[in-house]
């Protein structure tokens, strides 16, 4: 199953007519959608699960099982069916509707937090439908304010989310005060977006109609406030904890809560808990981390004792071998040189805990530069095909649509721009910086993002896939984290072949004439071997502005072994707007313009032309000799 769909699983679907079933059926096998049909359709679709009785009752029964539900029904019917079951946009499933004609996929409910808008995009790529997204933010080309920080693992804080969303929908000025966390979300905002950044100039500029705080502070918004406000909390705070053996989880939680309240800090901003390795099995700590999804990071005493802290303790040193646990662990986990909150000691009252339980907890807090995303990164290595979106696989489209970040050469990013959605991070780098591109993708994935690295054609054929995997290997990758998935694409040689007929019908090879990463002698040896062995040969990277001679040498090598009349196809920008295709011969091929956007396809000794077509027979005709080299 394509990983891109995982966050929406389990996905249920219901269709009540044969055509709706047929439209939705491709999703069952491809991505594991569970499609329910009424008993009346059982004879036509014997493999699908059947519900009996009323659809209303069936839906009520399956409602809690699915994270997303797809209906092949009229929207009116769907609205009536789901109305009694909807509770809250934080917990309701994503609801989508596919129209009877199979033309549209409508994101009906839970578009943002439930992910229905994004799922409608994925379904559309898979089924060839048009996604219908009716939310205002999508229309404005903005990420929803209530899902803005999701890729970075930020926690949604308190506030009037509906009020702020409404102001954004109206295009009213919204003040954004970001104190911590990634600013990658602002890199690609559309012109005329409503956000006004920073605090200082607010008084002078137009009156703000809403405010968004991005910080680790817990702000109390007054209900009388003139403008709606919300707060996001990037997880940048590492909480160092020391405690007596057997301290109950409630006591540790209370201690942390008290310190956070005293310093006006948001618990949503907690990245994780840090402590001494002896505490890795401390039951209260382990329980707390499990319940609240905090990572528990532990350090050895000799590592902790190297950190210079404001409040060392000789007693602690004599007990566990380091003068500081909470302070040193917080600083180490955060990679910070100072503390945000120095050691605070909390003592539970005797009546709060059982007689022999631990009672004392120390808490210290340090701030990390980068937020903890709590996500396992993914790298999608995607081949986008020769150019036109029609020539790209549905899986590759889904991968691009679902990625948090897309990295690639700017020309290829332009070619796939219709697939991009608001809020995605797009990093286009110049063509010469492939290694930097691979490095950046790995960096973002290690931080927790899902990153699509795109190459034209197939990404594993002179593309980015190898560079990314090579770089991962050099960094001691374990083969699992970040996860990697490769999405194949139609390579230039196939695209070229398709435009001239069937030239690749017999054994063939590809040779890149670029000697940037391969010594020219090696390339020359391969050209000779290919020519000698009568391989049909696709020449990639045939010529650049500075590299002009290699194609002439290649031609002369082939002329030693093949007839000057051998058919040659020269294809430039295949499946792009400025496509040019020429059929010529080996002896005349240099008369045709050739550049870096061109693929040269040299036929074998048997290849023929017929009008505009180039055809290589499937087999050799008996008695026909392969051309011998001239002495
Ligand atoms: N990964 C790509 C190849 C990248 S190397 C693939 O599988 O197709 C770049 C070379 O590919 C170009 O110099 C050119 O030779 C060829 N190429 C890529 N796209 C092309 C297109 N649309 N038309 C013709 N040649 C193309």
Boltz pocket constraint, residues with backbone or C-beta under 6 A from the ligand:
constraints:
  - pocket:
      binder: B
      contacts: [[A, 385], [A, 386], [A, 387], [A, 455], [A, 456], [A, 457], [A, 458], [A, 459], [A, 460], [A, 461], [A, 462], [A, 463], [A, 489], [A, 490], [A, 491], [A, 492], [A, 493], [A, 495], [A, 539], [A, 540], [A, 541], [A, 542], [A, 571], [A, 572], [A, 573], [A, 574], [A, 575], [A, 576], [A, 595], [A, 596], [A, 597], [A, 598], [A, 599], [A, 600]]
      max_distance: 6.0
